[in-house]
């Protein structure tokens, strides 16, 4: 089933984690997410004056329609699919990481505690969105949705006859009423475990709210209380036996299960609408990965010798902004990180092209007495601040002083799957003074590890080399092939080009190289031809840029490279046929599933991936014929993979063993639209490790408070002492053990303490990297965690809106005659004793909105519209992201129009009629 069809069909069947099949928390979450995304896209499109008409049901067609039909160019759905997968994965991890936590699942009548988790999670989502920390927001959203959805399966809400969501769960200002107390028996005995309704008659009559007790390790439960039920619940064998969970569709609970699923979807939609109201449509869609895939991220050395480089970087940014405006290649975001010595940063991040022009124009070359500079510190800021899968460009003429960060940088590259390219204009023979020896070879290592390029040119040649930035700062960029060779010899590299692949470019970096390119028909062109039958060749410094002619032939090409020195080869193009992937591991429990591995996969065992494929018309328009793990710097390829179709373009891939050293994922298949073969390759190199690091973030940080994070390290290799190193991108104070002694197969435990300064803004995200390295072997691994700093919130009251005057008497009842007439509305908005209203926006309506100063206790909003625009909805958001709404309609109803109203979020969504305030 396609993504959009899933959103519109409401096809959901069970409360189980990712990997448990199509009947899962994923389908419940996906239905709500995709419906809300489609609603938001439609609203944005209508506000922009064009219709929202996806040409099909695939994610790519949804994104294309959402970003606007007038923008030319291809649109990749990869970011959207990645965002959905992040939410799904975090949703499923609640069943692994909090298996025995009653509040996370609303088990054991833990209603107040469960709502507390939802309240904390929603506060984290909203604070993260306000600070453009969309990954942190998505992770929190996945966890919150799981807990919210479990309420309807694990409580007796639907048995009590309710068909609408329990709004009080997401409204902490409202009480949780009529909870069964500890001494109230709630269930009858069910020896068979298949009774249709075990809730006692008096509980049903009095509408008492209860939930099943769950015992993973103990069968204890209060007398007379319901059990959760199922084989993993030890309490289900204690009277009253059985269980009331509605996790799966069974013959005895089919009606209740269906009701629970439908109500869980509706509750998820309510929560998403609240987040959308607080974030605004644009940032809600950004959180969901609905944005052009191109992100321009520059990391620039600003020391004294870099004047020419800074000027060229500025020229490139201006050219990108000016040449790609209005197309799908127009960047969705601009990021700039300067570095010097000893300073680096701050990171400047904006969606406004004019702001980027202004900020890069401010850069000047200054200071930096000795050669090594803080390059990797600047790159660390970029990797933690930029969206995943970004293209990052580093400009420098000096080696890295902070080479001790190299392992951290590689961990961040592997986690974010971002590609880093270096433009090096200096000489490695210059005098250096650094704590550890470093060279330009370190930049080459990092570029190769991420799938980027290490380009060495003189300062005068730099303007010619930056064409690669124009090539890669584009939407729907894919990699067809990447290889690296350390010894100079002749070698032939075949690669497959499909009909749909556009703007195909080959890059060779390395000195002393020559090549012969051959197309499927046998036509050749060698490196001495700058403009030939197959391509245009540009040579500058150590870079050869080979741009294929637009009339290229689909099929198997090859390039023969002759070199006396090390070199790299990369083949890229533009296409919406692509894939995303994560290495995963199985977990067991009441709801078994798969979790994304944090760090490198385990050595000595099969590797498992969850891979999502996207085609021109959705996943059904492509086939996958072969999935391989391939070494970039060698010739080994492992393709004996077994696959399981998980539905919706998701494939579970298991490879019996992995290549030695670092490898990438290669995909070969058929584009069914053109009936041509395609080839795609991942960019980031991965490896395996004997050691694993486990850590679970279970709450937010509060400013000024110590946050303790337990972690464990385990090795399947020889026992040894492992050095432990932790870094965070905010430079917050931390303490942790600097070494742990490991025995084979045993977990060694440690605690990391981190403190956010008392003045840290709410919504600040922290990227924490924990690394473990053996003292006896080269074995090492890492875990990358995201933490959020959220100030404790005490204001949960929504802004109130009261319509005080409506002048619509001139509007004709015949809408066809509405054009020359106008109507007006005046409303007062207040936040009572809350934090104060921060914004008032127009959610629906085609008129003009104005309002008095937001600093006053009462804000007057004035709305003026054509009588053709008959509905208005105002959204007021306070300073802690509580959302209030005003809705008014002048649509003739046969009676007098409502003159005043006050609609909070839940009432606006649950009622179509207006609420009249006396």
N, C-alpha and C positions, 0 to 999 in steps of 0.2 A: 504494500500500500504506500502511495506517495506521501510525502510530508504534509502537503496541503490537504490532501484527501483525508489523512488522519485527523487533521484539525477540524475538518468539517463533518466527518462521519460520526465522531464520538465513539469509535470502536475501541473499547477497553474492557478487560475481563478480570484482572486480578491484581492484588497488592503484593508484588514481589519485586526484587531488585533487578538491576540491569543484568542481562545475560541469562535470565530465567526463561526467555522466550518472548513471543510477541505479547503475551498476557502479563503485563508488568506495570510497576510504578512508572516505567518509561512511557507507556502508552497513555496513562492518566495524565502525566506531566506534559507529554507532547501534545495531547489534545488541547489542553488549556493554553500552553505557550503559543502554539501555532494559531489558534483562534484569536488570541490577544494581539499577536504580531500582525495578523491580517487586518484586524480592526484598526490598529494604529496606522498601518500603511495606508489603508483606505482614507482615514482622516487626514493624514499628511498629504496624500495625493489630491484630495478634494480642496484642501486649503491652498494648494499650489495651482489650482485651476485645471487639473487634468484628472482623468478617470483612472481608477485602479483596476486594471483588467489583465491579470496574469494570463499568458498565452497557454499555460498548461498547469499541471499540479506539482511540478518539481520545485525543489528549494531554489534552484537557479532562476527559474521563471518568476517565482515569488519575489526574490531579491531584485531582479530586473524591473519588475513592475513597481516595486516599492521605491527604488532609487530614481525612477522617472523614465518614461519612454522616450523622452526627447534627447537624452544624453547618448551619444554614439559610443560604440565600443562594446567589448565583451564583459560580462559580469560573472565572477566566480561565486559559487555558493559555499566555498570552503570555510570562510569565517563564520557564516551562519551555522553550518553543520558543526563546526568546532565548538561554538558557543552552546548549542543544544547538547552536545556530548558532555561538556563540562558540567552542565546542570544535571544531566541524567546520572553521570558518574557519582557526583556528590550526593545525589538523592539515594543511590544504591549503597553508598558507603555507610550510611546511617545503620543499615542492617549488619554491617561488619564491625564498625568501630564502637557502636553503642548497643550491642546485641542484648546486654543485660540491664539497660537503662530504661526504667519504666516511663519517665517523662518523655523520652524521645519517641515513644510509640503510643503514648496515652494508655499504657497498660496499668493495671493495679490501681485504678482510680486516681492516678497522678495528674489530675486535671489542672490544678493551679500551677504545678511545676511545668507541665507541658506547655501551657499558655505562656509561661515565663520564657521558655526557649523560643517560642514563636516571636514574642515581643522583642527579645534581644536580637534575634536573627533579622527581623524586619528593620530594626534600628541600624544594624550593621549594613544591610543592603542599601538603605537610603543614604547613610553617611558615605559609603563607598562611591555610590553613583554621583553624589555631590562633588566628590573629589576626582572624578573620572577614573576611579579604580574599578573598572568593569569586571575584571576577572574575580576579584574579591567579592563583588556583588553577586556574580553568578554562582560562586561556590556556596555562599550563604543561602542563596535562593534555593538551590537544590536540596540543602539540608532542611530548610524551613518547610518546603513543600512536602517532603516525606513525612515529617511529624504531623503537619496539618491533615494530610490525606489519611494517615493511619487512624486519626480520631474516628472517622466514619466507618472504618472496618472493625476497630477494636472496642468501640463503645456501643451502647444500645440506642444511639441517636435515631437510627432508621427504624428500629423496633418500636420506638415510641410514636412512630407515625409521622415524623418530620421529613419533609421532602426538600426543604431549603437548607442552606448551610447555617451553622451556628455562628452568627456574626460576632458574638462576644469573644470568640477565640482570637480574632484579629483586631478587636477593640478593647484594649486593656483598661479603658475608662469605664467599661460596662462590667457588672458583676457576673460571675459564674453562678447561676442560680440553681437551686433544687438538686444539689449533689447528694447522693446517697451517703449517709454517714457511716462511720466505721462499724457500727453495730447493726446496721440494717442488712438483713439477708436479701440477696438479689436474684438468685437463680434456683431453679429446681434441679433435681438430680437427673442425669441422662446417661444411663449405663452404656447405651449403644454409641454415644458420641455423635448421633445423627438426628437429634431432635430439631424440629423446625424453629422452635422458639422456647428457650429455657427461662426467659425473664419472668419473674413471679408476677401474678395478676395485680397485686397491690402496688408494685413498682411501676407497672404500666399505667395503672389508673392514676397514680399520683405524679406521673411524669418524672420520676426520679432518674437521675443520670448516673450510670455506672459503667465500668469497663472490666474486662476479664483480667484476672491475675495470671502472671506469666512466671514460671519457674524453670530456668535453664539448669540451675545447679541444686535446687531444693524444691520439695513438693509442698512447702508451707504456704498457707493462705488463711485469711480470717474465716471464721465459721460462716457458712451460708453464702459465701461470695462466689461469683461466677469465675470460671477459668477462661483463659485465652483459648486453649484447645490446641490440638495437633500433637504429633508424635514427639516434638521437642519440648513440650510443656509438661513438666513433671506434676504440676498441680492438677492436671486434667484427670488424673486417676484418683483424686481425693474428692469425696462427696462435698458439694454437688459436682458430679463428674460431667465430662463433656467440655464444651467451650462455645463462646459466642463470637469468635472472630469470623469475619466474612472475607478473608484474604483470597480464597479461591472459590470458583464456581462449582458448587456441589448440588446434587439433586435436592437435598433437604433444605438448602438455604438460597436457592437460585434467586428468589424475589428480593430477599434482603441484600444479597451480594450485588445485584444489579442496582438497587437503590443506593447502596453505599458508594459504588463506583460513580454513578451519576452525580451524587451529592459532593463527592470528593473533587470531581471536575469543576463543578460550580463554585466550590469553596476556593479552589486554586485560581479560578478566574477573578473572584472577588479580591483576593490578595494581589494578583497581578495588576488589577485596575487601580488599587491603592498605590502600588509602587509606580505605575505609569503616571498617575496624577501628581505624585511627588517629584518624579524625575522630569516630566514633560515628554512629549512624543519623541523628540529628537534623541534625547539621551536614553530613553527606554529602548529605542531601536539600536542605538550604539551598544548598549548592554547586551542585546541579543545578537550582536555581530552583523546587523544589517547596516553595512557601510561599504563604500568602495574599498577594495582590498589594498590599494596602494597607500603606504605610509612613508613619508620622507623623514628619515632620521639621520642627522649628521652629528658626529662626534669630532670636534675640531680642536687641534692643538693651537693655542693662542700665544705661544712663546715668541720671542723677538724675531726669529728668522722665518716666521710663517705668513708674512704679509701677502705674498703672491698666492699662497694656497688659500688663504681666507677670501681673497678677492675672487678666485675661481669658484670656490664653494658658493659664494654669494651669487655669482653669475648663473651657476647651475640651478640654484633654487629659484631665481627669477625666471629662468627659461622654463622650468617645470611648471611653475604657477601660471605663467602667461600662455604657454602653448597647449596646456591640457585643461584649461578652464572650460567647463561645460560638457566635458566628456566623461565617460566612465573611468578614464585613467586619471582624472583629477584626484589628487591625494585627499583622503578622508581626514588626515591628521598630519601635523608637522611637529617634529621634535628636534631640539637643538641642545647639545651638551658640550660646552667648552671645557677644556682642561689646560692646566699650566703646571707650575711647580712652585710651591707644594699644593696649590689649590686646584679644585676641579668643581664643575657645576656652577650654578644650579641647573637642573634640567628645566628647559622651557618647553611646554607642551601646549599646542593650540590647534583648533580646527579652523582658525581664521588665517587665510593666506596673507592678508595684510599685516597681521601681527608677526608672522614668520619673517616677512620682508623687513619689517622694522627691527626685529631682534637681531637678525643676522647682519644687518647694516651697522649695528652697534659694535660688533666684534672688532677688536684691534689687536695687533701683535705687540706684546710687551713682556718684559722680564724673562725669567727662565735662563739662569746663568749657565748651568751645566747641561750636558746633552740629555741624560735620561729625564723623561717627563712622566706625569701621572696618567698615562694613556689608559691603562686597564681600569683605573678607578672611574674615569669618565665613561668607559665602555660598560662597566657594571651598572651605572645609573641608567644608561640607555637600555640595557637588556631587561632591567627590572621595571622600567617605566613604560617602555613601548609595548604595544599589543603583541601577542604571540605571532610568530611567522612574519615578523617585520624584516625589511631590508635596511640594514644599518651600514653607513659609510663612515669610515674613520680616515681623517686627514692628519698626517704627522710627518715630521722629518727627523724624528728622534726615536731611539729605543725606549723601552718601558722601564722606568725606575721601580714601579710596583709589580715586578714580575712574580712576586709571591701570590698574586691573585690569579695566576694562570689557570689553576685547577678549578677555582670558583667560576671563572669565566666559562670554561668548558661545561661545567655543570649547568650553568644558566642557559648556555646555547642549546644543550640537549633538552632542557626542560621547556624552553620557549619555542624551540625549533626556528629561531630567527637566524637569518643569514647575515654574516658580517664580512664586508670587503674593506681592504686597507689600501689607501693611496699614499705611497711612501715616496717622498721626494728628497730624502737625506741620504747620507753615506754612513754605513755601519762602521766605517773606519774612524769616525769622529771620536774624540776623547769622551769617555764616559766615567761616571762615578755613581755606582748603584750598590744597593745592599747585596743583591745577588746578580751574577752575570746574566746578561740578556743580549739579544741581537734581533735583527729583522727576521730571523728564522722563526722566532716566537710568533710573530704576526702571520707568517706563512702557515704555521701549525694551526693557529686559531681560525684563519680563513678556511683552510681545508676542512677542519672539524665541523664548521657550520655550513659548508657548501658554498662559501664565498670565494673571492679572488684576492690575491696579494699582488698589487700592481706597483712596480717600481719604475718611476719616470723622473726626469729632471723637472725642475720647476717650470721651465719654459715649455715642456711637453705636456704638462698637466691638463691644459684646456682640451687637448685632443683625446686624452684618456677618459675624461669624464662622460663621454658618450655612453659608457656602460651604465651610468646612473640613469640616464634618460631611458635606456633599454629596460632596466629592471624596476624602476619606479612606475610600475604600470599594473593594471588590474589583470587578473586571470593569468599570472605568470606561472609557468610550469617548467620543471626540469626534465629533460629527456634522458640525459646521460651526464655523468661526471666521473672522471678517472684522474689518478695522479701516479706519476712514475718517478722514482728516485734515481734510477740508473739510465744513462742515455743509450737507447737502442731503437731500432725500427719496430713499430708495432701497429697493427691494424685494429681499429675500433669500429664495429658495425653499430648502427642505431636505426630505429624505425620512426618514420615521420608519417603522420596520418593526414587525411585531406583537410581536417578542421584546424590543424595547427597553423598559426599565423606568426609573422614577425620572428622567424627562426634565426637565431644567432649562435655561432660557435665562438668560444673564447679559448685561446691557448696562452697560458702564461709560462714564461721560461725563456732563457737565453739560448741562442744557437739552435732554434727549431726550424724545420721545414716540413711541408705537408703536401699530400695529394688528396683531393676530395673527389669522391665518385658517387654519382647518383644512381638510382635503380636501373636506368637505361644504359649505364656504362659510360656516360659522359664524364670527363674528368677536368679538373682545374687544379693547378699547383700553386704553391705559395708565391711564385714569382709574378703571378698575374693579379694586379690590383683590382681589375674589373674584368671578370670573365663570364663564361656561359652559365655558371652556377651561382656566383656570389661576388660581392664586393668585399675586398680585404683591406683592412686598415692596420698598420703596424706602428706602435708607439711604445718606447721603452721595452719592457719585457712582455708586452701584451700584443696579441694578434686578435683582432675582432673581425669575424667572418660573417657577413650578413647575407643570407641566402636570398636570391631573387624571388619576387612575389609569385612567379609562375613555377615554383618548385614542384617536383613530382613526388607523389606519395609512394611509400614503399621503404625498402631497406637501403640505406646509404652506408657509406663507410669513409673513414678518414685514416690515411696512413701517415703517421708522424715519425719523423727522423730527428733525433736530438742527441747531443753529446752531454746534456746536462738535465737535471730534474725539471719536470714540467707538469702542468695540470691541463685538463681538457674539460670543457663544460658546454653542453648543448641545451639551449632554452628556447621557449616560444610562448605564445599566448593561446590559451584554450580553456574552456570550461570543463573539459574532460580531465578530471583530477581525482586525487584521493587524500584522505587523512588517516592517521593511524596512531595507536598507542599500544605499548606492550602492557599486557594485563596478566593477572594471576587469579586463580579461582579461590573463593573462600566458601566455607561451609557454615552451617547454622540452620535456624528455622527457615530462613530464606536465602539459600546459597546463590552465588552469582559470581561476577568478575569485577575486580578492582584494578584501576590503572596503577602500574608500578611507579613508585617515586624513586627514581634513580635507575641504575643499570639492571637489566634482568639477571636472574640467578644463573651462574655458570653450571655446567655439568648436567643440565636437564633440558627438555624441550622448551622452546620459546613460543609464547602465545601472543598473538596480536588481535586487537579489534580494529578492523579496517573498514572505512566507509568510502564507497565509490560514488562519484558524481559524473553524470553524462550530460549531453546537450539537452535532453528531454527527461531528465531524471535518471535514476540508477537503472531503470529497465531498458534504457537506450544504449547501454554498453554491456559487454560481457567481460568477465575476467578469466583469462586462459591460463595464466601462470603468475605466481607470486614467488619471488626469490629474495634471498639475503645475499648481497654481493659486496665484496671488499673493493673499496675505492682505490687503494694503493696496491692491490694484488689482482690475481686472476681467479680466485676462488668464488664460486657461486653455489648456494644451496637452494634447490628448488623443489625438494621432496616434501612439499607442504600438504597437509590435509586441511580442508576448509568445511565450515558449517555455515549455511545461509541463515542469518539471524533475522532476515526481513528488512525491508526499507533501505536496501543497499548496504547493510552492515554484514560483514563477513568475519567469522571467528577463524583465525588462521593459526595452525600449530605446525611448527617446524621442528623436526626431530633433533637437530643439532644446529649450531650456528657457526659461521666461519671464525677462524682464528683472527684475532685483532679487531679492527674497527670495520663496520659494515653499514650499508644502507639498504633500503627496501626498494625492489624493482617490481613494477607491475606491467604485464603485457596482456592485451586483450583486443577486442573488436568494437569499433564504433558502429552500432547497428544502423545509424542514420545514413552513413556514407558507405557502409560495408568495407571499411578500411581498418587495418591493424594500427594500434596505437601502443606507445611505450611511455611510461612515466617512472620517475625515480624520486625518492625522497632526498632531501639535501643534507640533513644533519646526520653525522656519523654516530653510531652507537656501538657499544661493546658490552660484554658480560662481566660479572664479578662474582667472586665467592662470598663476599661480605654483603650484608644488607643492613640498612638502618630503618627503624620503624619509629614513627612519632605521629601522634594525633593531636590536632589543635581542637580543643573542646569548648573554647569560649573566646571572647574578645579581650583585648588589653584595655585597662583604664589608665588614663594619664596619671603618672606619679606612683602607680602601684606596681609591685613586683609581680611578674607573670612567670609561673613555673611550668616548664614543658618537660615531662618525662620522655625519655627516648631509650631505645635499646639497640644494641649492635650484635650481630651474629655472623659467624663465618662457617662455611662448609669446607674451607681449606684448613691448612695446618694451624694449630693454635699459635697465638703470638700476641705481643703487645701492639695495640693499634693507637696511633696518634689521632686525637680528635681535634678538629678545627671548626669553628663556627664563625660566620660573618653575617652581618645584616647591612642592607643598603642605606639605612638611616644612621648608622654609627651609634646606635643606642647601646648603653652599658649592658654587658652580658657577663655572666660567670658560668662555667661549665668545666667538667673534668678534661684535662688536656690529654689523657690517655686512659685506655681501658684494656684489661687483659682478657683475651678471649680464648676459650677452649672450643674445640671443634663441635659444632652443633648446639652450643649453649649460648643463651642470650646474656650479655652483660648490660647492666642498666646504668643510666646516668640521668641527671637533671640539669637542664639549662634554664637559667634565670635571666630574664630580660626586663628592663624597665624603660618605659617611655617617659620622657620628661613631662613634668606637670603641665607645661604649656603646649603640649602636642595637640594640634587640631583634631577634632573628631572626624573620622573618615580617613585618617592617614593609614596607608598600608605599608607593611614591612615585608620584605623578601628575606627570609632567613635560610642560609645554606649551612648544613651540617655535613662535614666530610670525615671519613675514617680511612686511614692508610696504614697498611701493615709495615712493621719494622723489619720483617724477614723477607717479604716478597714485594713485588710491584702491585699487589692487589689493593684496590681502593674502591670506594663508592661514595655516594652522596645522597642527601635528601634535601629537596627544596620545598619550603613551606611558606605560605602567605598568612600573615597575621594582620588583624585590623585593630586600630585604636579607636574606641568608641566611648565618648563621654556618657556617663549614666544619665538617662533621661527620666524626668519626673513629670513632664508635660505631655499628656496623652489626649488632650481635648482638641477636637477639630475646630477650625475656624467656623463661625456661624455667619449665615447670609440671610438677610431679610429684604425682600423686595418691598419698597415703600411707595413706588409710583410707576404706573404703566400708562402710556399714552398711545393707544392703538386704535382709537375710534375712527381714524380716517381709512384704515385698511379695509378694502372691500371683501365681502365673503366669497366672491368669485376670484379665485387666485389668478386666473388668466388676466385679470384687470389690475394686478398689483404693481406693475412697473413704476408708475409715477409717484407712488405713495410711500411714506416712511412711518416707522413707529419708534418709540423711545421707552427705555426702562431705566429706573434708578433704584439702586440697592445699597444697603448699608452692610458692611462686613466688619466683624469684630473677632478678637481672639481671647476675650475675657481676661483672665489672669494668666494667660499663657505667655509664650515667648515672644509673641508678636508676629503679624503677617509679613512674610518676606516677598511674596509675589502673588499677583492676580492675573490670570491669563484667560483667554477665550478658547474653550474647548470646542464648542459648536456655535455656529452662527456666522453669517457673512457680513456683519456690520462692523462698526468701529467701537472700540472699547477705550474709555479713559477713566482715570480714578484720581482721587486726591492723594496726598502724601501718605506713604505707608507707615510713617512714624506716629500718626495720630491714633487715639484709642478707637475711633470709629472712622472707617474708610468708606467714602462714597464712590460707588462705581456708576458710571453713566454709559449706556449702550444705545447706539442709534443704528437702525438697519432699515433696509428696504422691506416693504410688506411682503415681498417675495421670499424673504428669509424669515421664517416664522418661528423658529426655535432658537433659543440661546441657552448655553450652559457656561457658567463661569467656574473656574477652579481657583481656590485660594489655598496657598501652602504657607504654613508658619515656619519659624526658624529651625524647628526640629523635624520638619517634613510631615507633620500632620496635615491631612487634606480635607478641605470642606468644599462643598459644591452648591451652586445656585442653578436651578433649571427652570425655564419658563417657556411656555408655548402660547402663541396667539392663534393656533389652529382652531377654527370654529368647532365647537362641540355641542351646540344647541342650547347651552346655558351660559350664564355670565362667566367671563374669564376670571381665573384666580388673580388676586391682587397682591398677595404676599406669600412667601414660602421660605422655608429653611430646610434644605435637604442635605443631611450628612451622606457620606459615601454609601453606606449599606442600604439606606432607604431609596436613594436615587437608583441603585441597581436592581432592587427587588420590586420596585413599584413603577408602574407606567403613569399613574395618575399624579397630579400635583398635590402636595400637602399644603393646606391653607392654614396659615397662622392667624389666630383670632386677634 
